[in-house]
Each structure stands twice: as structure tokens, then as C-alpha cells.
Amino acid sequence: HGARLAVTYQNERVKDDVYKLTGDWPGVLHMPCELTEDSNIDAVRDRVQAEFGRVDILVHAVAFAPREDLQDPFRNISRSGFHTALDISAYSLIAVAQRFAPLMPEGGSIITLTYMASERVIPNYNVMAVAKAALENSVRYLANDLGQHGIRVNAISAGPVRTASARGVPGFVSMMKEYADKTPLRRNITVEEVGKSALYLCSDLSSGVTGTVHFVDAGYHILGM
């Protein structure tokens, strides 16, 4: 049925990448938003409310951790790096839900992106794994809070996909090869498959689904070894 879209980007450094993806889409509202600043989130909320009136779907696709806190031994994670990773990668979901839930008077869907490292030890993921665990628990608590308003909250846990953020993960190429060799489907997933699952979770096809982590990883998460 189509949709009117608003897309945010952190700053001018990543603006071009966002416009390469969505710049040709008709009627898209583009806005900068630094999620560590509540005033930035408020400004986006106010602009979206003025332009659209209400929101049906909110996609939270944000994560960051200092590189040294991904590569060094876990015991060497810095206090500042821990705070940064949890603030940007987990608390930001709560911050946007606070502000956008009131714009969903008829219900809606909030989805975020997580990874299996929230439950298992994955080399070179370190503090981001802790952040993803916090994110998934936030999904469950937000789902419980917002369910009475008809708002569903879910997470997609995807396998490795070649994205801009994936370039920052040490050993990513080796990770993709291991997935392709070991998954029950014996292949890696595609961006399109993640998109289809997001479409399902955003639509009425999943009207009875909330508080879940939906795996899109060719079955890798079921393996014991």
C-alpha cells in the first residue's frame, strides 16, 4: 500500500551513504539525529509529528562501540567504552520509544536489530555482545509496557551480512565463510531476507507477535557446535 518514510543519519560524515540508499525514493524526509543527545531525538519527533501526524512503524538500526573495546581481551574493556556501547546500542531504543510511542495512538510496530553474540561468545564482539543482550531485554520490557497500547516490539537477529557497519568487525570475512559452511541451509543470508522478515514484523501478518527475537541466520543459532 506504500508508505511515507522518514530516515535519520548521525552526522554529515554518513549522510552521503544514507542518500545513496534512499535519496531517489520519492517523498522521503531526511534528518540528522545524534542519538546520544535527547534534544536531537526530540527535534526528530517534532518534525515527524508535524509532517506525518502519526507513526505506524519505527525501525531502530543503531549500534556502536569503540574499536579497542571490540578487539582487546574482554577484561580490558574501559568504563567509558562500556558506557558508550550501552548508551548508543541499547538505551537509544528506549529513548526513541519514549518519544514515538505517543505518536502511535492506533498501535504500531517497533523493531530493532540484534545479533546472536547476545547469548554466546563470539570472537571480537566483546562489549557489543553485552550491549545486544541489554537491547534484547529492553525489547521484552518495552513489549510488556507498550502492549496495552497496541504497540508491538520485536528484534531481528540476523547472520553476517556485508554492510557498512560489518566492515568494522575484525575477522568478518572469516565469519561469513564459517556461517556458509556450517548453517543448516549451507549458505549465508541476504539483505533481502532480512528485509522480508522486517516487513513481516512491521505488518499485520505478525499482529500476534511481540517481545520476540526473530532469527534470520540460515539456522545457525540452533547449532550446538
Secondary structure, DSSP 4 states (H G I P E B T S, - for coil): -----EEEESSHHHHHHHHHHHTTSTT-EEEE--TT-HHHHHHHHHHHHHHHS--SEEEE------THHHHS-GGG--HHHHHHHHIIIIIHHHHHHHHHGGG-TT-EEEEEEE-GGGTS--TTTHHHHHHHHHHHHHHHHHHHHHGGGTEEEEEEEE-----TGGGGSTTHHHHHHHHHHHSTTSS---HHHHHHHHHHHHSGGGTT--S-EEEESTTGGG---
